[in-house]
Amino acid sequence: MNKFIESYLFYPKNIFQRLFSFLLLPFTLIYCIIIYFKFPKKYKDMQIPIISIGNIIVGGSGKTPFTIALAKKIENVAVVLRGYGRKSKGCKVVSKNGEILESVEVSGDEAQEIATLTKATVIVAENREEGINKAKELGVKVVILDDGFDKPFKKLNIVIDVKINNPFCLPSGGYRYPREFLKYADIILEENRNFKRVVKIPKCDNCILISAISKPERLFEFVNIDKYHFFMDHYEYKKDEIEEILKKNRVDTILTTKKDYVKLKNFGFNIKVIELEFEISKEVMSQIKEYLVKYE
């Protein structure tokens, strides 16, 4: 995401950015009217328990690491997601019970990350209903729907609430949905209250931080490093491009995230991976288990 766009969407710092945001308000009004009528009012029962992990802002909020943490706690589970940035189309089974069946080019980076770190069955599909039906066909007992807040299925609707300084929806601000839409959530999660991040940074003396995640500057909260190079979210890395970055910065090792690692690992570079895990509170897990028991 362009730094200027990211800045005015999430945390406008000067008069020009705030003015730019206000000038776009007529378009924001049109956007809000459209999403109000598009947001589902009826929900289809897919005959399988579905746990949706969503958010109401643009970009990263922790959906994928939360999905990974939850998938590790549920047996015989499938994760269904769109597979953003993949080169394939249609419904693809990325992994089955932890056995990886497709490459990152077919799956997309987030789906490959989930498949690598869990024993879940991972399915990518633009049509989520098709993905859920494929999960049922494979005999799974529970579906985790990544980024499923606005999908028209009966589900446990979990939303990770990240507050930003700009209160407006797109294109004036960084909210995908007005905060009032939180009323559609069954469970609203706040970091350090309902879950917390546990980050482990490997020792890395001659490294450069390379990443293509949403809002990559947030990594500086955990990493103290002078050399870094960031790309737009879901960027498709090129080996010669990375080689040039390493040469220019006179380093021999890459420090990166797991999401980036699944795209960089086949290039043959020295790579150190930042380990990120989510610890979900007992209260939230109790609510999830209660939903699963009631469904049975």
N, C-alpha and C positions, 0 to 999 in steps of 0.2 A: 504494500500500500504506500502511495506517495506520502512523504513526510508532512507536506503541507496539508493534504487532505486528512491524514490521520490526526494532525494537531487540531484542526478546526472542528473535526467531528467529535473528538473525545475530550480535549482539554484546551480550548481556545485561549491563547496567551496575550493577544494584542487586539487593538481596536479594529484593525483591518480584518482579522479572522472573525471577530464577532460580527462586524458589518456584513461580511460575506455570508455568514450563517443566517443573519436576519433577512438578507435579500432573497434567500432561497425559500423563505417561509411559505409563499403561495404554493410552491411545488410540494412542500411538506404537507400542506393541507389536502391537496389532491391525493397524495400518497396515502395519507391516513384514512381518507374516505374509501379508497380502493381496498386497503387491507382489512378495514372493518367489515366490508361486505364479503371479502374473500375468506375471512377466517371462519372455520367450520362451525356450524350450529348444530349439526347432526353428526353422530359418530357411529361407525360401522363396527359391529362385533366380529372380530376375526377368529373367534373360537380358540384363542391362545392368550395367556397373560402377556401384556406388552408394557414395558417400562420405557417411557420416553425421557431422554436427557436433552434439554434444550436451553436456550437463553433468549434474551430480548435485545441484545446489542449486536452490532456488526463485529465480525472477527472473533478472536479467541477469548474464551471465558473459562476454559478448563473442561469442556465437554468430553474431549477424547480421553484425558487422563482419568476423569471420573468414571467414564464408561469402562476403561480398563480395570480400574479398582473394583467396580461392581461386578464385572464379568468374572473376575477371579473368585468371587464369593458365591456364585450361583452355578449349580451343576447343570449340564446339558442345556446350555444357553447359546443362542445365536445373536450376533450383533448385525443389524441391518442398517446400512448407510448409503448415501448417494455415491460415494467414491469420487469426490471432487478432484479434478486435475488428471484423472486417468485417461488413457488413450483408447479404452474400450467403450462399448455401448451395450445397453441391455443388462440383464441379470447375470452376474457371475459369482460363483462360489469361490471365494478367495482362500478359505481354509475350512477344514472339517475336523472338528474336535482337536484343534491345535496343529494339524498337518497342513502345511502351506501348499496350496495347489496352483497359485497364480503369482506372477511377478508383480513388482511395484508398478510397472507400466500399465498392467491390466487393472490393478486394484486401486491405484492412487496411494499417496503416502500415509494418510491417516488409517485407512483400512489395513495396509500392510503393517503399520505399527501395532494395531490391535491384534492382528493375527500372530505377530512375532512374540508378543508379551503375554498372551493368554492361551487357554485351551478351548476358547470359544470357537464356534462355527461362524465365520465372517462372510457376509454376503453384501455385494454392492449392487444397487439397482436404482435407476432414476425413478422408476415406479415402485414406491415403497410397498404397495399392496402385493406386487409381484414378488418382491423380496421376502415378505412375510410368508406368503404361500410356499415359496421355495424352502424356507426354514421349516415349516410344518411338514412338507414332503420329506425332508431329511430326518424327521423324528425328534426335533428339539422340543423342549418343554416350556421354555421361556424365551421371549424376544426382547432384546434391548434395542430401542430405536434411537439411533444417534441423530440429533438435530430434528426431533420429531414434534416440537411444540405445536406446530400448526397443521399436523397431519390428522385426517378425519377418521381416526380409529378410537375405539374404547381402549383406554390405557391409563396407567398411572403417570400423570404428567408432572415430571420433575423439572424445575427450572433453576439454573444457576444465576443468581441475581448479582450482577456487577454494576455498581453505580458509577456514572461518569459525570464530568463537570458540565457538559452540554446537555440540556434537558430535552432537546428536540429530536424528532424522528428524522430519518433520511428525507431529503438530502441536506437538511439544515444541521442535523446532529447524528450521533452514532447509534441511536436506538432503531432497531428493526421494527419494534412494536412499542406503542405507548406503555408507560409503566402501569397504567390501569389494566392492561391485559394480564397482569400477574394474577388477577382474579380467576383465570382459567387454569392456574397451576394447582396441583394437589399438594405438592411439597416445594417450598421455596428455600433454596440453599444459599447460605452466606459463608464465605471463606472465614476460617478461624473460629467459626461457631458450629457449623454443621459438617465441615471437613477442613483438613489442613494439608498443605503441601510439605512433603519431605524431600529435600533436594540434596543429592550427593554429587560433589564436584571432584572429578579425578585430578590427581596431580599432573600438571602439564606445564613444563618449564619453557618450551620453545614453541608456543601455540598461537594460532589465530582462531578467534571465534567466528564461525561461519554458520549462518542460519537463514531459513526461509519460512519462518513462522509469522503469524499475525502479531503485530506490535513487538518485534524482537528486542527492542530496548528494555523490555521488562526482565530480560535475562541479567541485566546489570545489577538487579537486586540480589542476585546470588553469585555472580561471577565478577571478579575484579581483574580486568584484562585490558591492556592498552591497544591491542591489535584486533580488529574485527571487520567483518564484511557481511552486510545484510542484503538479502534479496527480497523480492515481493513474495507474499504467501503462496505456497504450493509451486514455487519456481522449479523448472526442470533443469537441473544442473548439467553442465557440460564439462567433461574432463579437462580439456585444454584451458578452459576459463578458470577452473580451480587451480590448475598448475601455474598459471600466470599470477594468480593472487598469492600463492605460496612463494613464488620466486620474488615477486615485488616486495613482499614483507619479510623475506629472508627467514622463513620458518619452515619446519619440516613436519609439523603435526597440526591436525585440525581438531578443535574442540567444538562439539555440536550437540544437538538434541537428538533423541531417538527418532523423532519424526523426520529429521534431515538425514540421519544415519542410514535409513532404509533406502535412500536414493543415492547416497555417496559410497556405500560399502563396496560396490563392485568396481570402483575406480582404482583400487590398490593403494590408496593413501594411508598414512598413519593417522588413525582417528581415535580420539578419546570422547566418550559419550557422557553427557550430563544425565544422571539418573533422577527421574522424578516419579514419586509415588504419592497417591492421595490416601489419606487415612479418613475413612468415613465414620461419622459419629455413631455410637450405639443407638441413639434415638432414631436417626434416619434409617439405619438398617432394620430396626424394629418395625417402622412404618412400612418398609418395602416387604418384609416377611409377612406382615399382617395382610397386605394386599394379595400376596401369592397364596396364602392360606385361604383367604376368602374366595379367591377365584376357583380354587379346587373344590 
